[in-house]
Amino acid sequence: DYTAEQKLTLYEEYRELLNELKASGEFKGGIQKGVAELMHVSDRQVRTYRTMSEQLTEPEKVDLAAGTLKLAQRVAFPSWTSHAWTYWSRIFNGMCLI
């Protein structure tokens, strides 16, 4: 099993790879669907990782990859409302992950 941090990293790598393959004509179809198939998760879970990827800064992504930042740490998302934090913390505590 992968951690949520590892899954986010995999999401970004797969998305980049599929975008490159699509640009070269080697991949046809939707990027989100392709990433979901590669990760063996639902399209909805891929949307979750896309949202996280868009909301994290580059330094936070580097810290995640290095293992010095965990997604469940609220300090990574200081501007989030209480409702948003509850939603994301449920996801990253395993309620919605494979």
C-alpha positions in Angstrom: 0.0 0.0 0.0 1.1 3.5 -0.8 0.7 6.5 1.6 -1.4 9.4 0.5 1.8 11.4 -0.1 3.2 8.7 -2.4 -0.1 8.5 -4.2 0.0 12.3 -4.8 3.5 11.9 -6.2 2.4 9.0 -8.4 -0.5 11.0 -9.6 1.7 13.9 -10.7 4.2 11.5 -12.4 1.5 9.6 -14.3 -0.3 12.8 -15.4 3.0 14.3 -16.7 3.8 11.0 -18.5 0.3 10.8 -20.1 0.4 14.4 -21.2 3.8 13.8 -22.9 2.5 10.6 -24.6 -0.7 12.4 -25.7 1.4 15.3 -27.2 3.4 12.8 -29.2 0.3 11.0 -30.3 1.1 7.8 -28.4 -1.8 8.1 -26.1 -5.4 8.7 -27.0 -8.1 9.3 -24.5 -8.6 11.3 -21.3 -5.7 12.0 -19.0 -7.8 11.7 -15.9 -9.2 8.3 -16.9 -5.7 7.1 -17.9 -4.2 8.2 -14.5 -7.1 6.4 -12.7 -6.4 3.2 -14.6 -2.7 3.4 -13.9 -3.2 4.0 -10.2 -6.1 1.5 -9.9 -8.4 4.1 -8.4 -11.6 5.8 -9.4 -11.9 9.0 -11.5 -13.2 10.7 -8.4 -10.0 9.9 -6.4 -7.9 11.2 -9.3 -9.9 14.5 -9.1 -9.0 14.6 -5.4 -5.3 14.3 -6.2 -5.6 16.9 -9.0 -7.1 19.3 -6.5 -4.4 18.6 -4.0 -1.7 19.0 -6.6 -3.2 22.4 -7.6 -3.4 23.6 -4.1 0.1 22.7 -2.8 3.0 25.0 -3.5 6.2 23.7 -5.1 8.1 23.8 -1.8 5.3 21.8 -0.1 5.5 19.2 -2.9 9.2 18.9 -2.4 8.7 18.5 1.4 6.1 15.8 0.7 8.5 13.9 -1.6 11.2 14.2 1.0 8.9 12.9 3.8 9.2 16.1 5.9 5.5 17.1 5.3 2.5 14.9 5.7 -0.8 15.7 3.9 -2.7 15.3 7.2 -0.9 18.2 8.7 -3.2 21.2 8.8 -0.3 23.7 8.6 0.1 22.7 5.0 -3.3 24.3 4.3 -3.6 27.4 6.6 -6.2 29.1 4.4 -8.7 26.2 4.4 -12.0 26.5 6.2 -12.9 24.1 9.0 -15.3 22.3 6.6 -12.7 21.9 3.9 -10.2 20.6 6.5 -12.7 18.0 7.8 -13.3 16.8 4.3 -9.6 16.4 3.4 -8.7 14.9 6.7 -11.3 12.2 6.3 -9.8 11.4 2.9 -6.3 11.2 4.1 -7.1 9.2 7.1 -8.1 6.4 4.8 -11.8 6.7 4.6 -11.8 7.3 0.8 -8.4 5.9 -0.3 -7.8 2.4 -1.6 
